[in-house]
Amino acid sequence: MATQTLETIAKAMVAPGRGILAADESTGTIEKRLASIKVENTEDNRRAYRDMLFSTKGLSQHISGVILYDETLRQKAVNGTLFVEALVKIGILPGIKVDTGAKDLALCPKEQVTEGLDNLPKRCAEYVKLGAKFAKWRAVINIGDGIPSTTCIAANAHALARYAAICQAAGLVPIVEPEVLMDTDHSIERCEEVTEWTLNAVYEALYVNRVVLERTVLKPSMVISGKGCPRQAPVEEVAERTVRVLKRTVPGAVAGVVFLSGGQSDELATEHLNAMNKHHAGKLPWPLSFSYGRALQAPSLKAWKGSSANVAAGQAALLHRSRMNSLACAGKYSADLERQALAA
């Protein structure tokens, strides 16, 4: 694949006002989502759910790409069209999750490293033939007593860099996703410290592995208080600390930054993104956008409830959240707009 093509795809992924829908839940993860609405986890139900999401009219106005799971990349929509073809037809780039999940890291208690490098060149070549344009690999960094360790950060940075290099060689734009988890009681100050450390290690590893940054998109977590921290940092502080870390660590050559929502509520994830763009629009070398999974899907899932009679309601919920995040990409989101849109 020509160099320009990969750079063009990377830029398209972070086009103004558009973000990425993460719909790459494994069969096990989507079982939990479907169970929440009392729907059995069968292939037909998974197909129906994804079909409801992807066939939303107007979705491409706010969504540039969709990250798919292996099953979905090969699957046909309810009308018999391959999901990949249906997405491309409406101007949405199909992507693919290629890691095989986080596993325990040897000799590092309570820490993990993401696996999936085995046979990755072969799998990427197949995914390109199936129509994928970009890929995703998620690394997880836990904060706790004595962790993360240098070993954990180095191992995950190396795996992310090897994955990214393999993707580019195969003709896929890699989304580089190092997630600092917010599951414990750490302070926002500790999160900022670990996030900066992690991103520095990731970009050093990408350089060593000859990854071309213009052909990459970064998907980081925000700098945020741990769930159990007594002090939950306000929106403005999260925005300022997150942007500060990015400015210190992310080279200007990177095509763009798409945040993960990482356990935040739907509206809070939008508020944080909005605050960053409101105060820093035009002052940063890369666009700041979104690549949300649950924070985009949750309202749609609840409205759909597994019933064909509720498809329109589920799609309306997805379109609403996508539009709100699109506004946040320009720093134009507000709670008033949220209320007005829901009341309409």
Secondary structure, DSSP 8 states (H G I E B T S, - for coil): --HHHHHHHHHHHT-TT-EEEEE---HHHHHHHHHTTT----HHHHHHHHHHHHT-TTGGGTEEEEEE-HHHHH-B-TTS-BHHHHHHHTT-EEEEE----EEE-TT-TT-EEE---TTHHHHHHHHHHTT--EEEEEEEE--BTTBS-HHHHHHHHHHHHHHHHHHHHHT-EEEEEEEE---S---HHHHHHHHHHHHHHHHHHHHHTT--GGG-EE--------TT-SS---HHHHHHHHHHHHHHHS-TTS--EEE--TT--HHHHHHHHHHHHHHHTTSSSS-EEEEESHHHHHHHHHHHTT-GGGHHHHHHHHHHHHHHHHHHTTT---HHHHHHHHH-
